[in-house]
C-alpha cells in the first residue's frame, strides 16, 4: 500500500523534502555506526507493570531482536504489506515491533492501552491484522484474554501473541516464539521503497469511529529530522519518551529522533513524576516532553526540582494546552532549558515554536511561527518543507491580515494523504487546494511583523484529555442509549492537569433521576476506553440546539464549566 500519489512522491523527492530512505536503512546506519552503544532502555518500574525485568539493549542486540521477531512474524503468516497490530505499554518491545515491520515491509497498527472491545470492534475488521501483539494483565485489564474473546467472536482472525506467562488458550507466548526463532539475519526486501506504508495510527475526530492515518517511511523520516532540528538534538543524545507508542507524538517525536541522532531511547509509562525525574537524572536525558501542568508544577516546586540533577537537559517539548509565559521564561532563565511549544496531529499538522525561531520565551509561549508562508523566512530547513494558510471556514476566503480568526490549513512533507479505507472522510478532510483542514482556529498576531499565529480554539468538536482525542459524537450515542435519558451529549470542561475532561449533559425522561456513577456504569458496560468516561454530570431541561436541530456544543461547554 502506497499512501501518497506517485506524482507527489516524485515532486517531494525532487525538492529534497523526502529522501527516499526507509526506516530500516536509517536503523541499519545506526547499528553499523554504534553497534556496542546502548540504544534502548525500559523504565525501572517495568516489572511492577508487566511482571518482567527492565531491559537494556545495545544497537547490535536490538538488531538481533528485530531479526528474531521478523522470523516469528513471518512464521505466523506476516508478509510484505500485511498488518501487525500492537497494544503495548512503553516497553522496548514496542520499538522492536516498529523496527521489525520496517525491516519486513509490513505495516504496524498500534492501538492505545485504554482501548477495549468497543474500539477494537471498529478497528480490527478495518485493518485485518495477521498478528496482534499485546500483554496480559495491565491496570485491571487482561488484554490477551480480551483479544482471545474478540477472536472467538469473529472480530479478528489475527494470531494473538502476548508477553508474559499464564496465557489464555490459543494465545502464543512471545518469549517462547523468540527463543525458538532462527539465530540468523532476516533479509529486508531488496526493492522496499520509502513510499510504502509503514504505520496506520488511530485518531478520533468529530466522527464516532476511530480514523486510521496511514504514513509511509518518507513521512516518518522527515518527521524525525524535523524534530531533531527543532529540539537542537546532537549525535548520541538521550531521549526520554513518556508517550505511548501509538501516534505521531511518540513515533515521530521520540523514536524517529532517536534513530536520526543515533542516540539512546529511554521508555516511561504510565506517567509517574518521581520516576520521570529520576530517569532524567540517571539517564542523563537531553530531551523529553511533558504536559504544561507538570512543567508549571515543577517550576513552582524548587525543592523537588533540586532533588534531581537535570544538568544534561537542554530542551523540553510541551503542548496540547496553552503554555504559560512565566513557565517558559522560568525554565529558560532559571534552569537554562528551552521549552518548545508544539502543535501537532496524527495527520501531520505540525508547528514548532523553537528557541531558534522564537528566542523570546514570552512570545514562544503564546505564538507559533507562520511556517511555509511566502515572504517569511525561518532559520531552519524544515519550515520550507510545509505550507500553511488561514481560511475562513464559512466562506473559504483566505485570511492574510492580523486579527481575524480562521481555520489553519496545512500541506507539505509531513502531512498525510488520506484516511485508511475511508474515501468519503478523506474528501472532506482536504480543501480544493489540497491543504489538510486541521479544524483548529488561529489568527495572525500583529506582533513582530505578523510572523506569528496565535491559537484561538477548535472549530471541530474534539475533546482532548491528557493528549488523547475523544469524539463527542461517539459518547453522545452511548449516553442517549441509557433508558433514563431523553437526550444527552457531552462537552469539555477545563482541567489544569489534563487540559480537558468530559462532562455529560443530559435531559432525563419524566420522573427520573440519575447520578454520575449510574451513567458511567452504563457506559462501562459498553466496554469503552476508560479515559472517555464523563467525570462530571449536569442535568438540564433540554439540550441547546440550532434551527436545524443540531446540538450547540459551545453552549454545552458553558453548562459543563458550571
N, C-alpha and C positions, 0 to 999 in steps of 0.2 A: 504494500500500500504506500503510495506516494502522496502526501497531503498537499504539496504545492504544485500548481500548474507548471509544466515544463518550461514555459517561457519565463516564468518568474525565477526559476532556478538558474536559467542561463543568464538572465539580466543581473541578478544579485551576485552571482559568482564573477561576472564580468566586472562589476563595480568593486569587487573585493569585499562585499558585505558578508558573503558566505564563502567559506574556504574550501568546501568540498571535502572536508576532513571528518571522518567518523569519530564517534566517542571511543570506539575500540582503538583506532590509531592514536588518539590522544593518550589513552591509558597505556598503550604499548611504549610510547615515548617515555612516560614516567617510569615504567618498570625498567626499561633499558638504562635510563639515566641514574636511577636511585634504587636499585634492587634491594639493598640492605637497610634502607631508611624506613622508619616506621611510617605507615600510611594511614591505618585505621585504628581507632580505639573506641571501645564501648564505655558507657558511663559506669562509675563504680557500683551503682545500685542495680546492675543488670540481674544479678542472682535473685534479688528480692522481687524483681518484676516477672522474670520468666523461668527462674529455677536453675539457670546455668551460669557459670562464672564469666566475668568480663573477658573479652578477647582483645588482643592487640596483634595486628598483622603488619609485617613489612610489605613493601610493594611486591617482592617476589612471592611471599606467602599469599597475598591477595590474588596474584596472578594464578597461582596453583589452585586456589579455591574457585576462581572463575572457571578454570578448565574442568574441575571436578563437577561443579554444578551444571555446566553445559552438557557434560556426558549424562548426568542424571536426567536433565530435562529432555534431552534427545531420546533417552531410553523410555521416557513417558509419552513420547509422541510429539514433542515440540520441534517444529522445523522453522525455516525462514518464513517470516510473515505471520507466524502464529502468536497468539496472545498468552502471556503468563500474568495472572493476577496475583497481587500480594496484599496481605493485610497484616502488617508488622509494626510493632513499636520501633523506635530508633535503635536498631541493632546493626552491627556490621553486616549481617546477612542481607539487610535491605539494600545496601550499597553493592554488595556482591551480586545480588539478583539483577540490579540495573546494569552493571557491567557485563554480566553474563548474556543478557538479552542483546546488548550492543555487540558482543562477540558473535552471537549466533545469527544475527539479523532478525531476531524475534522482537515482539512488542510487549513492553511492560505496562500493565494497567494497575497501579497501586490505588487502594481504597483506604479510607480513614478507619482507624481502630474503632471509632464510635459507631460506624455503620452496623446496622442489624439487618434482619431479614427484610424489612420494609424497603430499604435502599438497595440491598443486594438483589432482590427480585426484579428491580428495574434495570440494574447494571449488567448482571451476568448474562441474561439472554441476548443482550446487545453486543457484547464483546466476544462471547463464546470462548472463554479461555480453555486452553488444553490442560493447564495446571494452575492450581490455586495454592499458594504458599502462605502459611499463617502460623499461629501459635495456639497453645491450648488455653488454659485459664489466664485471663488478664483483666484485672479490675472488674471481677464479678461476672465475666462472660467467658464461656468456653468456646472459642472461635472455631476450633477444629470440629467440635460436636455440632455447632451451628451449620457449618458447611456440609457436614455429613447429612444433616437433616434436609438441607436445601437440595442436595444431590438426590436424596431418596424421593423428594417431591418432584423431581424432574426439572428443577430450575436451572441446573447446570449439569454438564457431563464431565466437568473437569476432574482430573486426578487431584485429590486433596493431599497436600504434603504439610506436615507440621513439625515445628521444633518441639523438643521435649519428649517425655515418655507418657505412658498410660493413655494411649490414643484410642479413639473410638474405632470400631470395626470399619475396615475399608479405607482408613487414613494411613498414609505412608509416613514413616519416620525419616525426617531429613538426615539425621545423624547416621542412620543405618544405610541410607542410599549413598551418602557422601563417602562413607567408609568403604563401600563396595565399588565405587567409581574407578575407572581405569586411571592409573597414575601417568597420564601422558597428555600432551597438549591437545587442545581442541582447535581444529582449523576453522578460522573465520572464513566465510565465503569470499573468494578472491575478487569477485565483482560487486561486493557490497558497496552501495552508493549512499552518500550522506543525505540524499533526499528521501531515503526510505524511512517510514515511520519507526520511531523508537519507543514512544510512550503514548498512552491515552490516559490523561488525568481527568478528574471529575470536578465539576463546579456546579453550584446551584445559583440560578438566577431567578427571574420572576416566574419562570415556568415551574411546574410542580416536580417534574422528574429531573434527576441529575443530568448534566450535559457532558458528553465526552469531548475532550480537547486533544486532538492528535498533534504531536510535534515530532519533527524528524531530527536527525543528527545535526544538520546545519543550524536549526533553531537553537539547539542546546549549546552548541559550541560557541556561537556568537553571544549567547546569554552569559556563558562563563567568562569570556574575555571582557564583556561589558562590566560585569561586577568586579572583576579583578582591577580593572581600570578605575571604576567608581570608588572602590574601597581603598585604593592605593596599596594593594597586596604585593608582596615580594616573593621570589622563589623560596620555597621551603617553609612558608608561614603556616602556623597552626590555626585552624578554623574550628570554632565550637558551634555545633548545629543543634539548636533546641526545637527545630521544626520537624514534624513528621514527614517522612519521605513520600509525600503524596501529591505535591504540586510544584509550581514554578519557584516558590519561595525556597524550598529545600533543595530541589534538584538543580535548578538554575542558579540560585543564590549561594548554595553551600557545596553540593557535590561537584558541580562543574567548575566552580572557582578553585576547589581543591585540586582537581585534575590539571587545570591550566597552570597553576603555580607549583605543581608537583610538591605539595606540602603535606600536612597531616590533618585528617578529618576526625574530630572527636565528637561522639554522639551524646545526646542528652534527651531523656524522655522518662516520664512526663515532667513538666517544668517544676523544679524544686530549687528554690533560691539558694539555700546553703550549699547544696551540691553544685549548683551552677557557679557560684563564686569560687568554690574550692577547685573546680575544674579550670576556671580562668587562671587561677594562680598556678596550680600544679602542672598544668599542660602548657603553660606559657602562651596563652592564646593571644593572637594578634587581632582577630576579627570575630565578632559574633553579632547576634541580633537579640533584641528584647522589646517587649511592648512598652509604650510610653509610660504607663503607670508604674512599671518596675523601675525604669530609669529615674522617674521622679522620686520614688520612694528611696532608692539607694542614695541619691544625691542629698536627700534630707536626713539620711542616717549615716553621718560621717564615722561613727563608731563601727558600724557594720562594714562600711567600705574599707576602713583602715585595717580590718581584720584579715584582709586578703591583699596580696601583692599583685597589683594589676599593672605593673610597670611595662609589660610587653604589649598591653592592649593599645592599639592605635585608632581603631575605628569601631563604632557601634552602629548597626543599622536599626531603624525603627520606623514604624508606620501603622497603618490600619486605623489610626485615630490621630487627631491633630496633635502636634508636638508643642510643648510649652517653650517659648523663647528662653525663659530663665533656666530651664533644664538643659537645653542645647548649649547655652552660654556657660553654664556651670561646669559641665563636663569638659568643655574646651579650655576654659580659663583656669579651673582649679585642678584638673587632672590631665590636661594635655591630650584628651581623647576627642576625636571628631565624631559627632553624631550625624549620620547620614539619613536624611528624610526620604523615605521610599514610598512610591505609589506604584502599585502593580496589580496584575491579574493573571490567571492561568492563560488567558487568551494572548498574553504578551504585551499588554499595555503597560509600559514601564517608563517612569520618570524618576530620576535620582537627583536629589539636592545634595551635591557633594561639597566637601570643603574646598575643592578646587574651583568648582563652578560658582559657588556662593560662599565666599570666605566669611561673611558676616553671619554670626550664629543666629541673631535675631531674624534676619531675612531667611536663613536656611530653615528655620522652624516654620515659617509662615508661607513660604513660596516654593514653587517648583520651576525649574528652567523651562523656557519655551523651546524645547528641543525641536529641531527639524523645521524651523520657521525661516523662510527666506529673509536674508539680511541680518540674521542674528547668529553670531559665531560663538562657539564654546571651546575651551582649552582641553579638548579630549577628542578621541576618534569616534566613540560610539554615537554622540548626538547627530553626526552626519549620516548615520545609517537608519534613522527613523524620520517620520514626518508627522507633525501634529497640527491640528487646527481646532478652533471652536466654532460650533454651528448652533444656531437657534433650532431646537428640536421640533418646533412647530412649523416654522417657515422654511427651514433648510438654508437660510441666509447665513453666510459666513460672517463671524464677528472678528473685527480687526482692531477695534478701539477699546481702551480700558473702560471698566465699569459695568459692562453688560454681561449677564450670565449666559453661558452656552454649554452644550454638551461637548466634552473632549472627544475628538475623533483621532485615531492614530493608525499608522501603517508603517511598514518597513521590515527590517531584518528579524525582529523578534516576534512580530505579530503572526498569529496562527492564520490558517487559510479556510477554516470551516469546521463545524462540529461533526463528530463521529456519526455517520449514517443518519444525519438529520438535515436534509437539504432545505426544508422549509425554515428551520431555525437559522441556518446559515444565510439564507437570502435576506432575512430581516436583520441580521447582525452587522451587515456592512451597508454603507451608503453607496450612492451612484458612482462615486469616485474611487470606491474600493477601500475606504477607510473603515476600520472597526469602530462601531458605536459603543463607547465604554459605558454609557448610562450614568456618567458622573459629570456633575456641573462644576465648571470653573469659570473664572473671569480673568481677564488680563489686568494685572495690577499696574497702577500708574507709576510705581516706584522704579528707579533705575532704568528709565527709558523704555518702559513696557517690555522688559526682558523676561518677566516672570508671569506664571499662572498662580492664581490663588484658588484653593479648593473651596467650593461653596456647599456642596451636598450631593445627593444622588437623585437622579430623575427616575431610576429604576427603584423597585421596592425592596430590594435585597436587604436583609439584616446581617450584620457582621458581628458575630460574638466570638471574641478572642481569636480573630483571624479566620474563623470558619464561616462560610457563607450559608445562610439559611433562607430558603424560599418561603415567603409568607403564604403563597398560594397553596403550597403543599400542606402546611399546618392548618390553614383555614378549612380545607376539606375535612380533615380529621376532627377538628373542633366541632364542626357542624354535624358530624356523624353521631355526636353524643345525644341520646334521646331527650335530655332536658333542654337542649339548646335549640332555640328558634332560628337564630342566625348568629354567626360568630366569625371573628377574624383575629389576626394578631398584628402587633406593631412593636417597634423597638422602643426601648427607653434607655437613657444614657447610664453608663456604669463606668466608674473611674478606672477599674482594673481591667475589664474585658472590652471596653468600648461601648458595647450594646448588649442588652439582654432582651428576652422575648416576653411580652405581655399579651395575654389572651383577653380580648374584649368580646363579651357575649351578651346577647339579649335572650332571656330564658322564656320557655313556654309558660303558660299561665300556672300560677300556684306552685312554681318550682323554685328551689334554691340550690346553690352549688358552692363548693369550696375548691380551692386550688388543688388540694390533694385528690379530690374526686376527679377533677379534669385530667390531671397528669396520670392518674391510674388508668383512665380510659385510653390516653394516648400511648402509654407504655404497652398496653395490650395490643396495639397495632405495630409493636416491635420497631419503633423509630429510634434513631440515634438520640442518646440522652441529652446532648448539647442543644437539641432543638426544642426541648420541653419548655413551656412557659414557666417563668419564675415569679409571675405576678398575674392576678386575675382582677379584671374590672367588669362589673355587671352594669349594663346600660339598658334604657328602654328600647332603643333601636340604633342600628349602625348608621353613621353618616354616609349618605350616597349622593351621587350626582344625578342629573336629569335622566341619564341613561341607566341608572340603577347600579353603577359601579361604586364599590366601597371607596371612600375617600381616605386613603391610608394616612395622608398627612394630618388629617383631623384626628385620626385614631392615636397618632403619636402624642398629641396633647392629653388625651384621656390616659394613655399609658404612663405619662410622666407625672400624673397627679397622685 
